[in-house]
Amino acid sequence: ISQSALASIMDDFIEKNEIEYMELMIKSLEKISEDCDGTYSKILCMYYRGIVRWGEGEEREGGEEIEQAVAILRALGYENKAIEYETMYREFARKNNDIKMME
C-alpha cells in the first residue's frame, strides 16, 4: 500500500470532517502491521475508499467497493474481519442515513 494512497484517503476523511472514521482507519492499519499481509492492507484500502465514495454521494459505487472488499476478506479466510468491517459499514450507513433524514 503506497503512502500517497493512504495520505489521499486520510485527506478525504479530514476534508469531510469524519475524524471518527479516520481514527478507525488508523487503528485498523496499525492492526494490519501486527497480524496481516500486504494483500489485507490493499483490501482495507479498497474498503475505506468505498466508505469515502459512499459518503460523497456515490452510494452504489462505494457500496459495491465495500461489498467487494468484504467478499475478498471472506474468500481469503478472514471471516471475523469480514464480519467486523461489514458491521462497521452498516453502522456508518445507518448514521449517514439518519443525518440525511434530519437535513
C-alpha positions, 0 to 999 in steps of 0.5 A: 500500500503506497503512502500517497494512497493512504495520505489521499484517503486520510485527506478525504476523511479530514476534508469531510470532517469524519475524524471518527472514521479516520481514527478507525482507519488508523487503528485498523492499519496499525492492526494490519502491521501486527497480524496481516499481509500486504494483500489485507492492507490493499483490501482495507484500502479498497474498503475505506475508499468505498466508505469515502465514495459512499459518503460523497454521494456515490452510494452504489459505487462505494457500496459495491467497493465495500461489498467487494472488499468484504467478499475478498476478506471472506474468500481469503479466510478472514471471516471475523474481519469480514464480519467486523468491517461489514458491521462497521459499514452498516453502522456508518450507513445507518448514521449517514442515513439518519443525518440525511433524514434530519437535513 
